[in-house]
């Protein structure tokens, strides 16, 4: 009866609500006597550390047969007013099945955790919901002996995370070094129409030595993925294993949730939940990669990718308005014969109906009268081009060509200017962390620099308005 009291007295003086925590953990121990308790140091993402009580054991889950699912929970020192940090703890013969409630590192995400509120929320209640969700979607599956050997290094890494070691700068290479010979390797995540279009366009461009299509869909290969396997393309690999993406120079994210969300916010939140299980795994296997986001809405999902990866802002890029800009410049040059204007014209801001036309050149004429006339002439031509552009939709194959264009600039270090989604904070008096399309020089390190736009109060007002709307939307998401 005194075990927990003595335990906390000796090792956990920082626990503010010790009596409440002891009482609750007694109930946990009574209900799940197989759980073992200990004190260990947990390292948070910001590098800070704390000695925290943690416990591990198995919970019974009925999925046809009964399975004992191993879990590991950390109790924060503000418990019970803050929820535990929860992980799966797979054995050597188990692999994690990434899904709605579990990411590739075994971190568990549940509505119960997001809505935690004392005294309504308890650890027993949390475990009950965990069991219920796992019975809907089993979070682990058994490995064959060969698969188990292949996964051993990954499990070692997961063990470090569940022990509170979150050093994402580890240089350990996983996957058996099978990709070490590839100099320029690109991984496309998502085997839908857009993902396959990206694979075909990138392969046709010839910039990559190897292209990996990471198919995260359920069941056997079907549709376009099956066709890719049948008509095998040189240097294209299809895999369901995150380790196949190891050491990619560029990773293209094309996945979008196909859930039954009722509102626009629900749709985006479903995408966020999907990315939680993808981006950390991709970031681990390719720690120096450039993330190129093509998922919708591109501005928000680029921001989400940046947050989940913890990469520098220069290495997280959205496809943004690159396609619209290339089309716009083509229309000016080839249809309207305004080649001089085309090189300084850009579509920026948000992708879609709220895109903004901008210019990077301000040397219109020597005096104010001539400058005004030149500006009016420029605007007339630009408006004609915008009218032509309105009739152009963004099909999967056209976005795929745009992605291939961007990856070509990155892999070949072309230092070409593209209108891509980049962190806009500090530009045009934008103070929030939002991603907007802006003209950027791209190279092997991602965004090298941002090109200065012509000073225009109306332009700044439009960008600030778009940034405000995106920021408000981001504030409603649960990352």
TAJOVEN-V586129 format. One line per field, one symbol per residue. ss: DSSP state (H for helix, E for strand, C for the rest). phi: phi as a letter, one per 20 degrees, with the letter a starting at -180 (. if undefined). psi: psi as a letter, one per 20 degrees, with the letter a starting at -180 (. if undefined). A space follows every 50 residues. Layout:
ss = ???
phi = ???
psi = ???
//
This chain:
ss = CCHHHHHHHHHCCCCCCHHHHHHHHHHHHHHCCCCEEEEEEEECCCCCEE EEEEEEEEEEEECCCEEEEEEEEEECCCCCCCCCEEEECCCCCEEECCCC CECCCCEECCHHHHCCCCCCCCHHHHHHHHHHHHHHCCCEEECCHHHHHH HHHHHHHHHHHHCCCCCCCCCCCCCCCCCCCCCCEEEEECCCHHHHHHHH HHHHHCCCCEEEEECCCCCCCCHHHHHHHHCCCCCEEEECCHHHHCCCCE EEECCCCCCCCCCHHHHHHHHHHHHHCCHHHHHHHCCCCEEEECCCCHHH HHHHHHHHHCCCHHHEEECCCHHHHHHHHHHHHHHCCCHHHHCCEEEEEC CCCCEEEEECCCCCCCCHHHHHHHHHHHHHHHHHHHHHHHCCCCCHHHHH HHHHHHHHHHHCCCCEEEEEEEECCCCCCCCCCCEEEEEEEEECCEEEEE CCCCCCHHHHHHHHHHHHHHHHHHHCCCC
phi = .egfffgffedcffffdffffgfffffffffcfffddbdbeddefenfcb ecfbbcrccfcecmeeceefcbdddffefeecffedcfcfefedceefbf dcefenfdccgfffdgbfefecfffffffgfffffebfecbfdfffffff egffffffffffenedfeegefddnmmfdffeeddcddeodfgfffffgf fffffmedfbcddeeeffmffbmfffffffegegmdcdbddgffegmffc deddfcfdfdfedfffffffffffffedfgfffffcfdfdededfdffff ffffffffemffffdccdfldgfffffffffffeedldfffgfdebecne fofefcebcddceeafcffffffffffffffffffffffgededegfffg fffffffffffelfleececfcfegnelmeddecdcfbfcedbfenfebd efeffbgffffffffffffffffffeede
psi = hjghghghghiliiohmggggggghghghghmiipqqrprpporhjiqqq oqpqqqaqqppomerpqooproppoqijqjiqqrppqqmqrhjqqpnpah jpaijjpppqhhghkpoqjhprhghghghggghhhhnpiqqqqrhghghh ighghgghhggijjokojjpjpprjjkijhipgoppppopkaggghhggg ggghhjhqhpppooojrqarprchgghhhgmpqpjpppqjphhiipkqhp ppoiqpqkalqhrghhgghhgghghhigghgghghnijrppopjqqphgg hggghgghhkqqhhjopqhckgggghgghgggghhillhhhhijpqpacq pbhjqpprqipjmhrhrhghggghgggghggghghhgghhjornrghhhg hgghgghghghjlikqpqoqproipipkkpiqnqpqpqpqpqahjcogrp ppqppohhghggghgghgggghghhiqo.
//
